[in-house]
Amino acid sequence: MKPAADRRPEVTPPEPVIRDKIPDAGSRIMK
């Protein structure tokens, strides 16, 4: 339960990757 572990560089890369997959799903629904 350490906030530093959540802010680690290992958790930062996965965050942008998930955001990239979210817009992809929206584009597929619009298509």
Distance bins in CASP14 RR format, pairs under 12 A and 6 or more apart:
PFRMAT RR
TARGET T0000
AUTHOR 0000-0000-0000
RMODE 2
METHOD distances of the structure
MODEL  1
2 8 0 0 0 0 1 0 0 0 0 0 0
2 11 0 0 0 0 0 1 0 0 0 0 0
3 11 0 0 0 0 0 1 0 0 0 0 0
4 10 0 0 0 0 0 1 0 0 0 0 0
4 11 0 0 0 0 0 1 0 0 0 0 0
5 11 1 0 0 1 0 0 0 0 0 0 0
5 12 0 0 0 0 0 1 0 0 0 0 0
6 12 0 0 0 0 1 0 0 0 0 0 0
6 14 0 0 0 0 0 1 0 0 0 0 0
6 15 0 0 0 0 0 1 0 0 0 0 0
7 15 0 0 0 0 0 1 0 0 0 0 0
8 14 0 0 0 0 0 1 0 0 0 0 0
8 15 0 0 0 0 0 1 0 0 0 0 0
9 15 0 0 0 0 0 1 0 0 0 0 0
9 16 0 0 0 0 0 1 0 0 0 0 0
11 17 0 0 0 0 0 1 0 0 0 0 0
11 18 0 0 0 0 0 1 0 0 0 0 0
12 18 0 0 0 0 0 1 0 0 0 0 0
12 19 0 0 0 0 0 1 0 0 0 0 0
13 19 0 0 0 0 0 1 0 0 0 0 0
13 20 0 0 0 0 0 1 0 0 0 0 0
14 20 0 0 0 0 0 1 0 0 0 0 0
14 21 0 0 0 0 0 1 0 0 0 0 0
15 21 0 0 0 0 0 1 0 0 0 0 0
15 22 0 0 0 0 0 1 0 0 0 0 0
16 22 0 0 0 0 0 1 0 0 0 0 0
16 23 0 0 0 0 0 1 0 0 0 0 0
17 23 0 0 0 0 0 1 0 0 0 0 0
17 24 0 0 0 0 0 1 0 0 0 0 0
18 24 0 0 0 0 0 1 0 0 0 0 0
18 25 0 0 0 0 0 1 0 0 0 0 0
19 25 0 0 0 0 0 1 0 0 0 0 0
20 26 0 0 0 0 0 1 0 0 0 0 0
20 27 0 0 0 0 0 1 0 0 0 0 0
21 27 0 0 0 0 0 1 0 0 0 0 0
21 28 0 0 0 0 0 1 0 0 0 0 0
22 28 0 0 0 0 0 1 0 0 0 0 0
22 29 0 0 0 0 0 1 0 0 0 0 0
23 29 0 0 0 0 0 1 0 0 0 0 0
23 30 0 0 0 0 0 1 0 0 0 0 0
24 30 0 0 0 0 0 1 0 0 0 0 0
24 31 0 0 0 0 0 1 0 0 0 0 0
25 31 0 0 0 0 0 1 0 0 0 0 0
END
